[in-house]
């Protein structure tokens, strides 16, 4: 049977009105028929928003070890306390908080190395962390646009570095590791005028009017993520890892737009 047609053009799927319609009206069914007991999962950006609620659902489904990968360990500990609050029977070592700063390659490498050295299994890795600041910034250590750095470059690096972990633990678990990136249909909104530039990163880092449009730069980061995951999935055997992406939409409590929210509060909104 032929595959169902899939059209993500703005006119068909990802127009702003349609996006908002789905955000407001669509309520996905809660997964309940999955048993994750004995499994290990890690979630990046898990102290708030989509990452926090994803972590909550993983615990609801019985995951035995949950790693909260966060930039701010204090906030990560607060999230762990929140997730543990109503789980009296849960083992105290079921949730671990690991430092991960996607603004720094060294932190990404250290995180992956810790996973390689300490994890007996890694069933699920959800690479969810992201940002969309109100003002464009350049990463001091890499020289790249910070949105591209966090949402795409460091996330892609982490996905690469988790592949040896997935391969190393394969014999300890019945199924291959699932590596999932949080992406979005808003990728089709990216204007991306430098798409044919070589090298493309230099073009993305260059100053310009569109470069200062952080919303568009976030859309571009999601588009690059889709290109990346499509290419990676073709190279990685499914016997080692299953590579996929999700577009979960938005949640009320998120720090993705934390700078916008902060400025709105200052303005009294």
C-alpha positions as CSV (number, residue, x, y, z in Angstrom):
1,X,0.0,0.0,0.0
2,X,1.3,3.4,-0.9
3,X,2.3,5.8,1.9
4,X,-0.1,8.5,2.8
5,X,0.8,11.9,1.2
6,X,2.7,14.1,3.6
7,X,2.6,17.8,2.8
8,X,4.2,20.3,5.2
9,X,3.9,23.4,3.0
10,X,2.6,26.4,5.0
11,X,-0.6,26.3,2.8
12,X,-1.4,22.7,3.8
13,X,0.0,22.0,7.3
14,X,2.1,24.6,9.0
15,X,0.3,28.0,8.4
16,X,0.2,30.1,11.5
17,X,-3.6,29.8,11.9
18,X,-3.4,26.0,11.5
19,X,-0.5,25.8,14.0
20,X,-2.5,27.8,16.6
21,X,-5.6,25.8,15.9
22,X,-3.7,22.6,16.8
23,X,-2.1,24.2,19.8
24,X,-5.5,25.2,21.2
25,X,-7.8,22.4,20.2
26,X,-5.7,19.2,19.9
27,X,-5.3,17.1,23.0
28,X,-3.2,14.0,22.4
29,X,-4.2,10.9,24.2
30,X,-2.0,10.0,27.2
31,X,0.1,6.9,26.6
32,X,-0.9,4.3,29.1
33,X,-0.2,0.9,27.5
34,X,3.6,1.0,27.6
35,X,5.7,-0.5,30.4
36,X,9.2,1.1,30.8
37,X,10.1,-0.8,33.9
38,X,13.8,-1.7,34.0
39,X,14.6,1.0,31.4
40,X,16.9,4.0,31.5
41,X,16.0,7.3,29.9
42,X,17.6,10.7,29.7
43,X,15.9,14.0,28.8
44,X,17.7,17.2,28.0
45,X,16.1,20.5,29.0
46,X,14.1,18.6,31.6
47,X,13.7,21.2,34.4
48,X,10.7,22.9,32.7
49,X,8.2,22.8,29.9
50,X,8.1,20.0,27.4
51,X,11.2,18.3,28.9
52,X,9.7,18.3,32.4
53,X,6.3,16.9,31.3
54,X,8.0,14.3,29.1
55,X,10.0,13.2,32.2
56,X,6.8,13.0,34.2
57,X,5.2,10.8,31.6
58,X,8.3,8.5,31.5
59,X,8.0,8.1,35.3
60,X,4.3,7.4,34.9
61,X,5.1,4.6,32.5
62,X,7.5,3.1,35.1
63,X,11.0,4.0,33.8
64,X,13.5,2.8,36.4
65,X,16.2,5.4,35.9
66,X,15.6,8.9,34.7
67,X,18.5,11.3,34.0
68,X,17.5,15.0,34.0
69,X,20.1,16.7,31.8
70,X,20.1,20.4,32.7
71,X,22.2,23.5,32.4
72,X,21.3,24.7,35.9
73,X,21.7,21.9,38.5
74,X,19.8,23.8,41.2
75,X,16.8,24.0,38.9
76,X,17.3,20.4,38.0
77,X,17.2,19.3,41.6
78,X,14.0,21.3,42.0
79,X,12.5,19.5,39.0
80,X,13.6,16.2,40.5
81,X,11.8,17.1,43.7
82,X,8.7,18.0,41.8
83,X,8.7,14.8,39.9
84,X,9.3,12.7,43.1
85,X,6.7,14.5,45.2
86,X,3.7,12.1,44.6
87,X,5.8,9.0,44.1
88,X,6.2,7.5,47.6
89,X,7.1,4.1,46.3
90,X,9.8,5.3,43.9
91,X,13.4,4.5,44.7
92,X,15.4,7.5,45.8
93,X,18.0,6.9,43.2
94,X,15.5,6.7,40.3
95,X,16.1,10.3,39.2
96,X,19.6,11.7,38.6
97,X,20.5,15.3,37.7
98,X,23.4,15.7,35.3
99,X,25.0,18.9,34.2
100,X,24.7,19.7,30.5
101,X,25.4,23.1,29.0
102,X,24.7,23.1,25.3
103,X,26.5,26.4,24.9
104,X,29.8,24.6,25.5
105,X,31.2,21.7,23.5
106,X,33.3,20.6,26.5
107,X,30.2,20.2,28.6
108,X,28.6,18.1,25.8
109,X,31.6,15.9,25.5
110,X,31.9,15.4,29.3
111,X,28.2,14.5,29.5
112,X,28.5,11.9,26.8
113,X,31.7,10.5,28.4
114,X,29.9,10.2,31.8
115,X,27.1,8.3,30.0
116,X,29.6,6.0,28.4
117,X,31.4,5.2,31.7
118,X,28.4,4.9,34.0
119,X,25.3,3.7,32.2
120,X,24.7,0.0,31.9
121,X,21.8,0.7,29.5
122,X,20.3,3.6,27.6
123,X,16.9,2.8,26.3
124,X,15.6,6.3,25.6
125,X,17.4,9.6,24.9
126,X,15.2,12.6,24.3
127,X,17.2,15.6,23.1
128,X,14.7,18.4,23.9
129,X,16.7,21.4,25.2
130,X,16.4,24.6,23.2
131,X,16.2,28.4,23.3
132,X,14.8,31.4,21.5
133,X,16.1,34.6,23.2
134,X,14.6,38.0,22.3
135,X,18.0,39.4,21.3
136,X,20.6,37.8,19.1
137,X,23.8,36.7,20.8
138,X,27.0,35.1,19.6
139,X,28.5,32.2,21.5
140,X,31.8,33.5,23.0
141,X,33.5,30.1,22.9
142,X,32.5,28.9,19.4
143,X,31.7,32.2,17.6
144,X,28.4,30.8,16.3
145,X,24.9,32.2,16.7
146,X,23.7,31.0,20.1
147,X,20.4,29.7,18.8
148,X,22.1,27.7,16.2
149,X,24.7,26.6,18.7
150,X,22.3,25.3,21.3
151,X,19.3,24.1,19.2
152,X,21.3,22.5,16.4
153,X,25.1,22.2,16.7
154,X,25.5,21.0,20.3
155,X,22.3,18.9,20.1
156,X,23.6,17.2,16.9
157,X,27.0,16.6,18.6
158,X,25.3,15.0,21.6
159,X,23.3,12.7,19.3
160,X,26.6,11.7,17.6
161,X,28.3,11.1,20.9
162,X,25.5,9.0,22.3
163,X,25.8,6.5,19.4
164,X,28.9,4.7,20.9
165,X,27.0,4.6,24.2
166,X,24.0,3.0,22.4
167,X,26.3,0.5,20.7
168,X,28.1,-0.4,24.0
169,X,25.0,-1.1,26.0
170,X,23.1,-2.9,23.2
171,X,23.7,-6.4,24.7
172,X,22.3,-5.2,28.0
173,X,18.8,-4.3,26.7
174,X,16.3,-6.1,24.5
175,X,15.8,-3.3,22.1
176,X,18.0,-0.6,20.5
177,X,18.3,2.9,22.0
178,X,15.7,5.4,20.8
179,X,17.3,8.8,20.2
180,X,14.6,11.4,19.7
181,X,15.1,15.1,18.8
182,X,12.4,17.7,19.7
183,X,11.8,19.5,16.4
184,X,8.8,21.4,15.1
185,X,6.7,22.0,12.0
186,X,7.7,25.7,12.3
187,X,10.8,24.7,10.3
188,X,8.8,25.3,7.2
189,X,8.5,29.0,8.2
190,X,12.2,29.5,8.0
191,X,13.2,32.0,5.3
192,X,16.7,30.7,5.2
193,X,18.2,32.9,2.4
194,X,21.7,31.5,3.0
195,X,20.7,27.9,2.4
196,X,23.0,27.6,-0.6
197,X,25.9,29.4,1.0
198,X,29.3,27.6,1.5
199,X,30.3,27.3,4.3
200,X,26.8,27.7,5.6
201,X,27.8,28.2,9.3
202,X,29.8,31.3,8.4
203,X,26.7,32.7,6.5
204,X,24.5,32.0,9.5
205,X,26.9,33.8,11.8
206,X,27.2,36.9,9.6
207,X,25.5,40.0,10.8
208,X,22.3,41.2,9.0
209,X,18.7,42.2,9.4
210,X,17.4,38.6,9.1
211,X,20.2,37.3,11.4
212,X,18.7,39.6,14.2
213,X,15.3,38.0,13.8
214,X,15.6,35.4,16.5
215,X,12.2,33.8,15.7
216,X,13.4,33.1,12.2
217,X,16.8,31.9,13.5
218,X,14.9,29.5,15.7
219,X,12.9,28.2,12.7
220,X,16.2,27.7,10.9
221,X,17.6,25.7,13.8
222,X,14.6,23.4,13.6
223,X,15.0,23.1,9.8
224,X,18.7,22.2,10.2
225,X,17.7,19.6,12.8
226,X,15.4,18.0,10.3
227,X,18.1,17.8,7.7
228,X,20.5,16.4,10.3
229,X,18.2,13.7,11.6
230,X,17.2,12.6,8.1
231,X,20.8,12.1,7.2
232,X,21.8,10.5,10.5
233,X,19.0,8.0,10.4
234,X,20.2,6.7,7.0
235,X,23.7,6.1,8.4
236,X,22.9,4.4,11.8
237,X,21.8,0.8,11.8
238,X,18.4,0.3,13.5
239,X,20.0,-2.6,15.4
240,X,22.1,0.0,17.3
241,X,19.7,3.0,17.6
242,X,16.4,4.2,16.2
243,X,16.7,7.9,15.3
244,X,13.5,9.9,15.1
245,X,12.0,13.3,15.9
246,X,8.9,14.7,17.6
247,X,7.0,17.9,17.2
248,X,5.2,18.1,20.6
249,X,4.0,21.7,20.3
250,X,4.1,24.0,23.3
251,X,3.2,23.8,27.0
252,X,2.2,26.6,29.4
253,X,5.2,26.3,31.7
254,X,8.3,26.7,29.6
255,X,11.5,28.7,29.7
256,X,12.1,28.4,25.9
257,X,11.1,32.1,25.6
258,X,12.3,33.0,29.1
259,X,13.8,36.4,28.0
260,X,10.6,37.4,26.2
261,X,8.6,36.4,29.3
262,X,10.9,38.3,31.5
263,X,10.6,41.5,29.4
264,X,6.8,41.1,29.3
265,X,6.7,41.0,33.1
266,X,8.9,44.1,33.3
267,X,6.4,45.9,31.0
268,X,3.5,44.9,33.3
269,X,2.0,42.4,30.9
